[in-house]
Each structure stands twice: as structure tokens, then as C-alpha cells.
Amino acid sequence: MARSKVSGEGNRGLVKGKDLKQGPKMRLVGLTGGIASGKSTVSSMFKHNHISVVDADIIARDALKKNSGGYKKVVAAFGPDILQDDGQVDRLKLGRIVFSDASKRQLLNRLLAPYISSGIFLEIFKLWIKGHKVIVLDIPLLFEAKMDKWTKPIVVVWVDPETQLQRLMERDNSTEEDARNRINAQMSLELKKSQADIVIDNTGSRQDLQERFSEDHRSRYLFVATVGLLSSHQAEEISLIVVEKYLSSLGSINLLAADYFLGLIL
């Protein structure tokens, strides 16, 4: 079953017409990690606990679906050799091309940035219009895209480098070189960890992670996600118009140089 881009039913209450004019506020909680760190598993745990999540992974993949606007631009730029027999983009093949050539990475970023940024805004808007006050933004490259400035608290799913490498090789059946190229295209997990408000250690098994999230620290994680208060100055509420303006800026070449979207798509 395909994941929904937006999940969770907590903190709801439909926005009234007059509230639209006044600009009701919401709290955006940042959830991030590195490739193969287990972030998506933690995201599903938030959803299971009825916390609304906007999943940037799914939005990014939708931008490259067959016959979409992004798909047509990418195929025109990279040629039909990147397609599978069914006409869908072969993400692994495209990944090998762009992760070995910085100019091609930037080209792919430029092509898909508008579709992804507008998609993220649309999913936030859907929850906002329903009156959701707290939304978890599940974005792998939260810091690289500089969206951390709009999210508090920031939750980082961390794993040690060797475990990350092995998990990625096993997951994608890839060579060590390909796996390292993908990891190195992202900001290091150690640096993300240093900038996090909450760190979830996922070096153990999936059961260890489930127990850590659901039992030992459940009240802390869910409290921070639903109330969003680490301290009064760390968790400011923002208006929808601020989010829209910032996401619109993600089409700029300066931000695209951070390879933000490739970590979501490939």
C-alpha cells in the first residue's frame, strides 16, 4: 500500500473563513536524518501516534512520476536511456549519473525544484486549512535546504557511519562506491546530530528503535512533537504565508547547489 503524503489526525479543527484572513499559526516540527538512517521508520511511528506528517520523500517521488511535468523535463534533458521498460524513470540509473557529475546534479535540481517546493507547500496547506496546529515535516535534507530555520524542535535520526553504509548497500544492493557517493552528497549525520534538539539513536535493531520510541522516551518525543515546547524562544509559531514565501525561494540556484532534492528522489 502506498504511503500517504499527509498522515495523522491530531490537533484538528477546521479553519473558519475569518481565520483565513487573520492568518492562524502552526508549529512545524522538523524530522530529518541521513540516507538509510531509519528516518522513515520514525516518521511512521509519529503517524501511528496520530501526529500529522508531511512526507517530502513521497512528494519528491511524485515529481518524477511518469507523464508528470517533472518527468517530461527530466527525460528531455537526460534522454530515454534513463527509462525502464515500463516508461518509468530508472532512479538507480539516474542516481549513478548525477551523483558522479556535479553539473548534472545541479541540472536535475533546477528541473525538479519548483515541483517539489510547491508540493510541500500544498501538503502543509491541506493540514493548515483543516486547523492542524502541529505538523511534522519529514525532510531528509532539512538543514541543507535551510528549512531548519522554520522548524522547532528538530528531531534527528542518527546512526553510526559504518552501520549507515552497510544498511544502504544492503537496501539498494549497491556497491560500496555508489553507497559512499550517495552518503557524501548529504550533510554528515554527525553535523546534523550536533544541531538537533532531539537525537534518536537508531544503531540497533528495528525492535530497539520501536522500544526506544514507544516506551523509554515515548512521552518525551510525543510531548515535544505535539506541544513543540523545548523553550519559549525555540518553538515559535509561524504563519502559512511565511512558509509559502520560503518554499518559493527554493527554486534559486544557491539553494539548489546544496543537492537538497536529490536526497529525496533517488
C-alpha positions, -999 to +999 in steps of 0.1 A: +000+000+000+014+034-010+022+058+018+001+090+021+020+123+017+000+136+046-009+114+076-022+119+112-054+132+126-043+150+157-048+187+166-076+192+141-103+219+139-114+233+106-102+269+098-130+294+096-133+320+069-123+349+092-093+329+105-080+326+069-078+364+068-062+367+102-035+341+094-038+313+120-005+300+132+010+265+133+041+248+147+064+229+123+085+201+138+115+191+118+123+154+113+154+146+095+183+121+092+206+107+066+201+081+039+195+047+054+194+061+089+159+050+096+141+083+094+112+069+075+106+043+102+105+071+129+082+091+106+058+061+105+059+060+143+048+096+145+019+088+121+009+058+141+006+080+172-018+103+152+007+132+147+003+149+113+033+143+090+042+159+056+064+133+038+088+150+015+101+116+002+067+109-014+063+144-028+097+142-044+090+109-060+056+122-073+075+150-091+092+123-112+062+101-119+055+091-155+040+118-176+042+145-148+057+179-156+089+170-138+092+136-156+089+152-191+116+178-183+140+152-169+135+128-198+140+156-223+173+166-205+188+132-198+174+112-227+153+079-229+182+058-217+172+066-181+138+049-186+128+014-176+108-009-199+075+004-184+084+040-192+091+050-156+124+066-147+150+042-135+160+060-103+191+039-096+205+046-131+197+083-129+213+083-095+245+069-108+246+096-135+240+126-112+260+115-082+291+112-103+287+145-120+280+177-101+268+197-131+242+170-139+231+171-102+226+208-104+206+204-137+183+178-122+178+201-091+169+230-113+144+209-133+125+195-102+128+222-076+096+241-085+075+209-084+088+197-051+087+230-032+051+237-044+042+201-034+055+206+001+036+238+005+004+222-008+005+194+017+012+219+046-017+240+033-041+210+033-034+204+070-034+241+079-068+246+063-082+217+084-069+235+115-039+213+124-017+232+148+013+210+148+028+194+117+059+172+114+080+180+083+097+147+073+125+161+051+158+142+047+179+173+039+162+197+063+195+216+071+208+216+035+176+233+023+178+257+053+143+248+064+156+242+099+150+280+105+112+273+103+111+241+123+113+237+161+121+213+176+143+195+152+145+157+156+174+139+140+175+101+135+212+092+139+232+061+131+270+055+131+287+058+097+296+021+093+261+010+100+247+036+076+270+024+048+261-013+053+224-007+055+225+014+023+244-013+004+220-040+016+189-019+009+199-009-027+221-038-035+247-013-044+285-012-045+304+005-017+315+032-041+279+040-051+268+040-015+295+063-003+288+087-032+252+090-020+261+094+016+288+120+008+263+140-012+245+148+020+255+167+051+271+144+076+249+128+103+274+139+129+269+176+120+231+171+119+233+155+153+251+185+167+224+208+155+194+187+167+171+194+196+164+157+199+185+128+187+170+093+182+198+067+181+190+040+156+222+020+156+203-011+169+176-032+155+141-021+144+127-035+176+153-015+196+141+016+178+104+008+184+111+003+221+131+034+224+104+055+207+073+038+222+084+030+258+116+046+272+112+080+256+077+080+242+063+107+265+092+130+257+091+125+219+053+128+217+052+158+240+078+177+220+061+169+187+026+177+198+033+207+220+065+217+205+080+234+235+116+229+243+117+265+255+097+296+246+123+310+223+129+278+204+094+270+192+078+300+176+046+295+157+046+308+121+020+317+096+013+299+064+024+329+043+059+327+058+061+290+047+049+298+012+074+326+007+103+304+019+094+274-002+091+296-033+127+306-027+139+270-030+140+274-068+171+296-065+204+283-078+221+290-045+199+266-025+198+240-053+236+238-050+231+220-017+218+189-036+186+191-015+162+174-037+184+145-049+184+130-014+146+128-016+142+115-051+170+090-058 
